[in-house]
Structure formats: structure tokens, C-alpha cells
Amino acid sequence: MRAAGPQNASPTLPEGVGYFPQYLDSNRQEELVEVAREVVAQAPLYRPSMPGTGKPFSVQMTNAGPLGWMADRTGYRYSKTHPETEKPWPEIPTILLDLWKELCGYPAPPECCLINHYDAGARMGLHQDRDEIELGAPVISVSLGDSAVFRLGGENRRDRTISWRVSSGDIVVLANEARLCYHGIDRVISGSSRLLKGGGRLNLTLRRVNRHCVPS
């Protein structure tokens, strides 16, 4: 795989990729952190594991919405309940539903807000978001806290990749022809933000899982 090194300026991106640096001002970032804490209070962070091997992820995660994404030895899937508490996921906060409306253009709301917490040593390997039935809706990814090196490839794992630094308040959108692009987090730049009291990075990912049915 050929890879371009991390870029400080906004990169030249493929069609269908939207990058919105500093889309969220400090007030909206702080509000999102507070609503994320409220979600975690109801649906605690947990550490998923890789299908097959059972190797734990380096990130901790939880969800909000009618469906939550999860991973364990049996595979990747969406579930209506938290794997540890067995309770339904909390509702997606209004501020995130508003962001979806601002950036999405899809005629139905998201059904999942995946919350990933990265500490200093956490990363996320290249992957596709393809466990959804509805691939016509975009994926919206919100960065909060410490900056990270975001890597983006094409629809094939061996396609050339580019990487750049995403900071607190930045948003990345994968839509249309970029909806199935491989992407991941190479590393977290520890201490680059004071937004989170304990440090680290939060990533909030909004997804539509099922197709929107238009009433006849």
C-alpha cells in the first residue's frame, strides 16, 4: 500500500469526502462533551473484542440511538441493547441530530451514534463502515479532544492512502462514492487539547442503519 505522509494543511480529498476543520466552536464542543458524558452515564464505555480471535480493541466504546454497533468473537453487528448492562441504548442527543440535518441531506435521522474513546496509545486500523443496510446515507465523524492522525484510502484495502491531522471540532463526512472508503486512526497526539479533563480523544460517528421507507 502506498501512503502519503501526514499533512498539516487541508488535503486534496476524493469525491464524496467532506472535511470541515473547526466546524464546531468551543461552546459546541463543550456541549457535545457534556452530552457524551450523559450517554456514558447511562451506557458505560466497554472494550469490544475482535471477531474470531477475541483480541480486545485499543479503544473503548458505547452507543446512543435505537441501534448500537458492537463487536465480539461472533462478529460485527448492530444491537438494540448494551452488551454488558443489557439495557437499551440512550437516545441520540438533539445536538447530534441537528448536526446530521446540517451536514447530511438524508431524509431520515441517524439510528446510531457510536462513541469511541481513545487514550494516548489507542488506534483504529483501516476499515470500512459496511455493516449498515442503507449505504446511501453518509457517515458523519466528529472529533473532540486530542488531535489524531486520520488515514483515508479507497474502496479496496490496497488503494493508496492519505493522512492528515484532525483536531477537536473537526468533522469528516463519507458520502456517495466515498461511503465505503477505508479509513482509520494511526495515532492520537496526546496533550494536544485540554477539552477532556482526563485527556484523550472522543470520536462520535453518526450512521443510518436501515433504509428510509417513504410513505406511499
C-alpha positions as a Markdown table, in Angstrom:
| # | Residue | x | y | z |
|---|---|---|---|---|
| 1 | Met | 0.0 | 0.0 | 0.0 |
| 2 | Arg | 1.4 | 3.4 | -0.9 |
| 3 | Ala | 0.8 | 6.0 | 1.6 |
| 4 | Ala | 1.3 | 9.8 | 1.7 |
| 5 | Gly | 2.6 | 11.2 | 5.0 |
| 6 | Pro | 0.5 | 13.2 | 7.4 |
| 7 | Gln | -0.4 | 16.7 | 6.2 |
| 8 | Asn | -0.9 | 19.8 | 8.3 |
| 9 | Ala | -3.0 | 21.7 | 5.7 |
| 10 | Ser | -6.3 | 20.5 | 4.4 |
| 11 | Pro | -5.6 | 17.7 | 2.0 |
| 12 | Thr | -7.0 | 17.2 | -1.5 |
| 13 | Leu | -9.7 | 14.7 | -1.0 |
| 14 | Pro | -11.5 | 12.2 | -3.2 |
| 15 | Glu | -15.1 | 12.9 | -4.4 |
| 16 | Gly | -17.6 | 12.3 | -1.7 |
| 17 | Val | -15.4 | 13.1 | 1.2 |
| 18 | Gly | -16.2 | 16.2 | 3.2 |
| 19 | Tyr | -13.7 | 17.7 | 5.6 |
| 20 | Phe | -14.8 | 20.5 | 7.8 |
| 21 | Pro | -12.0 | 21.8 | 10.0 |
| 22 | Gln | -13.1 | 23.6 | 13.2 |
| 23 | Tyr | -16.8 | 23.2 | 12.2 |
| 24 | Leu | -17.7 | 23.3 | 15.9 |
| 25 | Asp | -16.7 | 26.3 | 18.0 |
| 26 | Ser | -15.6 | 25.8 | 21.6 |
| 27 | Asn | -19.1 | 26.2 | 23.0 |
| 28 | Arg | -20.5 | 23.4 | 20.8 |
| 29 | Gln | -17.5 | 21.2 | 21.6 |
| 30 | Glu | -18.1 | 21.6 | 25.3 |
| 31 | Glu | -21.8 | 20.9 | 24.8 |
| 32 | Leu | -21.0 | 17.7 | 22.9 |
| 33 | Val | -18.6 | 16.5 | 25.6 |
| 34 | Glu | -21.4 | 17.0 | 28.2 |
| 35 | Val | -24.0 | 15.1 | 26.3 |
| 36 | Ala | -21.4 | 12.3 | 25.6 |
| 37 | Arg | -20.9 | 12.1 | 29.4 |
| 38 | Glu | -24.6 | 11.8 | 29.9 |
| 39 | Val | -24.7 | 8.9 | 27.4 |
| 40 | Val | -21.8 | 7.2 | 29.1 |
| 41 | Ala | -23.6 | 7.6 | 32.5 |
| 42 | Gln | -26.5 | 5.5 | 31.1 |
| 43 | Ala | -24.5 | 3.2 | 28.8 |
| 44 | Pro | -20.9 | 2.8 | 30.2 |
| 45 | Leu | -17.9 | 2.6 | 28.0 |
| 46 | Tyr | -16.8 | -1.0 | 27.4 |
| 47 | Arg | -14.0 | -2.6 | 25.4 |
| 48 | Pro | -15.1 | -4.7 | 22.4 |
| 49 | Ser | -13.1 | -7.6 | 21.0 |
| 50 | Met | -12.1 | -8.7 | 17.6 |
| 51 | Pro | -14.3 | -11.4 | 15.9 |
| 52 | Gly | -12.7 | -14.8 | 15.9 |
| 53 | Thr | -9.6 | -14.0 | 18.0 |
| 54 | Gly | -11.3 | -12.2 | 20.9 |
| 55 | Lys | -8.4 | -9.7 | 21.0 |
| 56 | Pro | -9.6 | -6.5 | 22.7 |
| 57 | Phe | -9.8 | -3.3 | 20.9 |
| 58 | Ser | -7.5 | -0.5 | 22.0 |
| 59 | Val | -10.4 | 1.9 | 22.1 |
| 60 | Gln | -13.4 | 1.8 | 24.5 |
| 61 | Met | -16.8 | 2.4 | 23.1 |
| 62 | Thr | -20.5 | 2.9 | 23.7 |
| 63 | Asn | -23.6 | 4.0 | 21.6 |
| 64 | Ala | -26.6 | 6.1 | 21.6 |
| 65 | Gly | -29.7 | 5.6 | 19.4 |
| 66 | Pro | -32.2 | 2.8 | 18.7 |
| 67 | Leu | -29.3 | 0.7 | 17.4 |
| 68 | Gly | -25.7 | 0.4 | 18.7 |
| 69 | Trp | -22.7 | -1.0 | 16.8 |
| 70 | Met | -20.7 | -3.7 | 18.6 |
| 71 | Ala | -18.0 | -6.3 | 18.0 |
| 72 | Asp | -17.2 | -9.5 | 19.8 |
| 73 | Arg | -15.9 | -13.0 | 19.0 |
| 74 | Thr | -19.0 | -13.8 | 16.9 |
| 75 | Gly | -18.7 | -10.8 | 14.6 |
| 76 | Tyr | -19.7 | -7.2 | 13.9 |
| 77 | Arg | -23.3 | -6.2 | 14.2 |
| 78 | Tyr | -25.9 | -3.8 | 15.4 |
| 79 | Ser | -27.8 | -4.5 | 18.7 |
| 80 | Lys | -30.7 | -2.8 | 20.4 |
| 81 | Thr | -29.1 | -3.3 | 23.8 |
| 82 | His | -25.8 | -2.7 | 25.6 |
| 83 | Pro | -23.7 | -5.9 | 25.7 |
| 84 | Glu | -22.9 | -5.6 | 29.4 |
| 85 | Thr | -26.0 | -3.9 | 31.0 |
| 86 | Glu | -28.4 | -5.4 | 28.5 |
| 87 | Lys | -30.4 | -2.2 | 28.6 |
| 88 | Pro | -31.5 | -0.2 | 25.5 |
| 89 | Trp | -29.1 | 2.5 | 24.4 |
| 90 | Pro | -29.9 | 6.1 | 25.3 |
| 91 | Glu | -31.4 | 8.4 | 22.7 |
| 92 | Ile | -29.2 | 10.3 | 20.4 |
| 93 | Pro | -28.8 | 13.8 | 21.8 |
| 94 | Thr | -30.6 | 16.6 | 20.0 |
| 95 | Ile | -27.3 | 18.5 | 19.2 |
| 96 | Leu | -26.1 | 15.5 | 17.2 |
| 97 | Leu | -29.4 | 15.1 | 15.4 |
| 98 | Asp | -29.1 | 18.8 | 14.4 |
| 99 | Leu | -25.6 | 18.2 | 13.1 |
| 100 | Trp | -26.9 | 15.4 | 10.9 |
| 101 | Lys | -29.5 | 17.7 | 9.5 |
| 102 | Glu | -26.9 | 20.4 | 8.8 |
| 103 | Leu | -24.4 | 18.2 | 7.0 |
| 104 | Cys | -26.3 | 15.2 | 5.7 |
| 105 | Gly | -29.2 | 15.8 | 3.4 |
| 106 | Tyr | -30.5 | 12.4 | 4.0 |
| 107 | Pro | -34.3 | 12.4 | 4.6 |
| 108 | Ala | -34.3 | 10.3 | 7.8 |
| 109 | Pro | -32.4 | 10.6 | 11.1 |
| 110 | Pro | -29.4 | 8.5 | 12.1 |
| 111 | Glu | -30.1 | 5.4 | 14.1 |
| 112 | Cys | -26.7 | 5.0 | 15.7 |
| 113 | Cys | -24.2 | 7.3 | 17.3 |
| 114 | Leu | -21.1 | 5.3 | 18.0 |
| 115 | Ile | -18.9 | 6.9 | 20.7 |
| 116 | Asn | -15.2 | 5.8 | 20.7 |
| 117 | His | -12.8 | 6.9 | 23.4 |
| 118 | Tyr | -9.1 | 6.9 | 22.5 |
| 119 | Asp | -6.4 | 7.2 | 25.2 |
| 120 | Ala | -2.8 | 8.1 | 24.3 |
| 121 | Gly | -1.9 | 4.6 | 22.9 |
| 122 | Ala | -5.2 | 3.8 | 21.1 |
| 123 | Arg | -5.6 | 3.5 | 17.4 |
| 124 | Met | -8.1 | 2.2 | 14.8 |
| 125 | Gly | -6.9 | 0.1 | 11.9 |
| 126 | Leu | -8.1 | 0.7 | 8.3 |
| 127 | His | -11.7 | -0.5 | 8.0 |
| 128 | Gln | -14.9 | 0.1 | 6.0 |
| 129 | Asp | -18.2 | 1.1 | 7.6 |
| 130 | Arg | -20.3 | -1.6 | 5.8 |
| 131 | Asp | -22.4 | -3.2 | 8.4 |
| 132 | Glu | -25.4 | -1.0 | 7.6 |
| 133 | Ile | -28.2 | -2.0 | 5.2 |
| 134 | Glu | -28.5 | 1.6 | 4.0 |
| 135 | Leu | -25.3 | 2.6 | 2.3 |
| 136 | Gly | -26.9 | 5.6 | 0.6 |
| 137 | Ala | -26.7 | 7.6 | 3.8 |
| 138 | Pro | -23.4 | 9.3 | 4.7 |
| 139 | Val | -21.3 | 8.6 | 7.8 |
| 140 | Ile | -20.5 | 11.7 | 9.9 |
| 141 | Ser | -17.5 | 11.6 | 12.2 |
| 142 | Val | -16.9 | 14.3 | 14.9 |
| 143 | Ser | -13.6 | 14.7 | 16.6 |
| 144 | Leu | -13.3 | 16.0 | 20.2 |
| 145 | Gly | -10.3 | 16.4 | 22.4 |
| 146 | Asp | -6.8 | 15.4 | 21.4 |
| 147 | Ser | -5.9 | 15.6 | 17.8 |
| 148 | Ala | -5.2 | 12.4 | 15.8 |
| 149 | Val | -3.7 | 11.3 | 12.5 |
| 150 | Phe | -6.6 | 10.2 | 10.3 |
| 151 | Arg | -5.9 | 7.9 | 7.4 |
| 152 | Leu | -8.1 | 7.6 | 4.3 |
| 153 | Gly | -7.9 | 5.1 | 1.5 |
| 154 | Gly | -10.1 | 3.9 | -1.3 |
| 155 | Glu | -12.7 | 1.2 | -1.6 |
| 156 | Asn | -10.0 | -1.5 | -1.8 |
| 157 | Arg | -7.7 | -2.1 | 1.1 |
| 158 | Arg | -4.6 | -1.8 | -1.0 |
| 159 | Asp | -5.5 | 1.5 | -2.5 |
| 160 | Arg | -3.2 | 4.5 | -2.0 |
| 161 | Thr | -3.9 | 6.3 | 1.3 |
| 162 | Ile | -3.5 | 9.8 | 2.5 |
| 163 | Ser | -3.4 | 11.1 | 6.1 |
| 164 | Trp | -3.8 | 14.3 | 7.9 |
| 165 | Arg | -4.3 | 15.7 | 11.4 |
| 166 | Val | -7.8 | 16.0 | 12.6 |
| 167 | Ser | -8.4 | 18.3 | 15.6 |
| 168 | Ser | -11.1 | 19.0 | 18.2 |
| 169 | Gly | -14.1 | 20.4 | 16.4 |
| 170 | Asp | -13.3 | 18.9 | 13.0 |
| 171 | Ile | -15.8 | 16.8 | 11.1 |
| 172 | Val | -15.3 | 14.3 | 8.4 |
| 173 | Val | -18.2 | 13.1 | 6.1 |
| 174 | Leu | -18.0 | 10.0 | 3.9 |
| 175 | Ala | -20.8 | 10.1 | 1.3 |
| 176 | Asn | -21.8 | 8.8 | -2.1 |
| 177 | Glu | -18.8 | 7.3 | -3.9 |
| 178 | Ala | -16.7 | 7.7 | -0.7 |
| 179 | Arg | -19.1 | 5.9 | 1.5 |
| 180 | Leu | -17.1 | 2.7 | 1.6 |
| 181 | Cys | -13.6 | 4.2 | 1.7 |
| 182 | Tyr | -11.3 | 2.5 | 4.1 |
| 183 | His | -10.3 | 4.8 | 6.9 |
| 184 | Gly | -8.7 | 4.7 | 10.4 |
| 185 | Ile | -6.8 | 6.4 | 13.1 |
| 186 | Asp | -3.0 | 5.9 | 13.1 |
| 187 | Arg | -2.3 | 7.6 | 16.4 |
| 188 | Val | -3.5 | 10.1 | 18.9 |
| 189 | Ile | -1.4 | 13.2 | 19.7 |
| 190 | Ser | -1.5 | 13.2 | 23.4 |
| 191 | Gly | -1.8 | 16.5 | 25.2 |
| 192 | Ser | -2.8 | 18.5 | 22.1 |
| 193 | Ser | -6.2 | 19.5 | 23.6 |
| 194 | Arg | -7.5 | 20.5 | 27.0 |
| 195 | Leu | -11.1 | 19.8 | 26.2 |
| 196 | Leu | -11.4 | 16.5 | 28.0 |
| 197 | Lys | -10.5 | 16.6 | 31.7 |
| 198 | Gly | -8.8 | 13.2 | 31.6 |
| 199 | Gly | -7.2 | 13.8 | 28.2 |
| 200 | Gly | -7.6 | 11.5 | 25.2 |
| 201 | Arg | -9.9 | 11.8 | 22.2 |
| 202 | Leu | -13.6 | 11.2 | 21.6 |
| 203 | Asn | -15.0 | 10.3 | 18.2 |
| 204 | Leu | -18.7 | 10.5 | 17.6 |
| 205 | Thr | -19.9 | 8.7 | 14.5 |
| 206 | Leu | -23.4 | 9.1 | 13.2 |
| 207 | Arg | -24.8 | 6.4 | 10.9 |
| 208 | Arg | -28.1 | 5.4 | 9.4 |
| 209 | Val | -28.5 | 1.6 | 9.5 |
| 210 | Asn | -31.8 | 0.8 | 7.8 |
| 211 | Arg | -33.3 | 2.1 | 4.6 |
| 212 | His | -35.8 | 5.0 | 4.9 |
| 213 | Cys | -39.2 | 4.0 | 3.7 |
| 214 | Val | -41.2 | 6.8 | 2.0 |
| 215 | Pro | -44.9 | 6.5 | 2.7 |
| 216 | Ser | -46.9 | 5.7 | -0.4 |
